[in-house]
Amino acid sequence: MNTKIKFHVLLIYMCAYLTFSRMNKIAILLSLASILIYYAFAYHITRTDYAVLVLLYTVLFILFYKLVDILKNNTKALTYFAFGFRAIFILAIPNLSQDFYRFIWDGRMVLEGYNPYLYTVESFINKGVFPVAQAQELFNGMGILNASHFSNYPPLNQLCFTIAAFFFGKSILGSVVVMRLLIIAADFGTLHFGKKLLERLSLPSYHIFWFILNPFIIIELTGNLHFEGVMIFFLVWSLYLLYSSKWQWAAVVLALSISVKLIPLIFLPLFFQWFTKRSKPNDKMWASTALNLTSLILFYAIVGIVTLLLFAPFYSPKFITNYTETVALWFTNFEFNASLYYIARAIGYTFRGYNEIAIIGQYIPFVVLSFVFILTFFRRIKTLIQLITAMLLALSFYYFTATTVHPWYIATLLILSVFTKYKFPLVWSFVIILSYLAYLNINKADKQENLWIIALEYLIVYGVFIWDVFIKKAPRMEA
């Protein structure tokens, strides 16, 4: 029996031992079945195993749902399983995403003294220059699309890559293990602050496991090494600090979240009412509108200054150009798993017939920003739940209009939904598996997405969204 198999057999016994005394037999069977399927995802399934991928993911999601339902009063057991399942992936090379090769490249570039924002991978390889260990292997792994663009990963994300390079500068597997441990550690933090925040909001604490134990989160973040998990940890921590009236520290931590992924920038306008219109009895800090406005300005200033300080080590005029142009590509060059944009594109094709993304994409940021400001000034945002709900709606609108929606993007929607009455992100975390079938076409030479599959995904998502937001009557939530 090789080391990997011994490790996972030991894990199975350990999970069973730790939880047996507190669980019924059905839960034991569900967890053991989950372990076997996670093992298959970690070491055997590839993204072209379409039927197996969807079937096993569906089974895994059902097992997850039943496990949370059965053990919702035993959060300790749920915690053991959440991190036991993650441990299965420790020694696995991601097989559903190739982005991690670029992560390793960037980390090693920083360690060698290069600014990763100033050079494309392709610019070295085409000249026969290999600035980091295993350069050719990393280039082959990440693919030409990734290698041809400048890095767009913010500085704190680069720090994670650099830590992996520091410990394992000549081992791809070693680097993967270090990055995976960082993501798992962040999930521990999300669990900790998420539970505390739910308790402070008088919501069931087990709701955090709709995120932490969700197979989508385990596979996409722990398995495929997407750093949304680290960004989410800082975001949840920031919201907890904000609710605890430690808004200065909340601003610092929010800046850390932005410095992992830029997505939290979209939330900044939504804090306006929280600071200027919220009131707390017997709390002098919130007694004056003028004082509240000053606090809001200072909050934004802290977020901006900390973010700029984190970017400062990489500064150069060329960096600004490269970074802004690379970020702009997500609006004007890349298309994947979109919804409303594909409809707009089809309409544009009827009278223009070409390069619709270059035309439509340039307007999307302004449309999204307009929607965020509508939420900011015309939706009531005086409690933390109202603030988080506005964040959820703002980000949902962005993804509904975006030209590119990779599966792991949904992670932020999922964590925000934990603190609200809405369930459509949970449903989306299930049907997002259909995006892996996007290139399943009868004609194998056809590189276009299968729009019937994309339509099925969004038909379900929009159906639940409409039910959640416009039809269902839920208990009023205030906190």
Beta strands, then each sheet from edge to edge (+ up, - down):
end
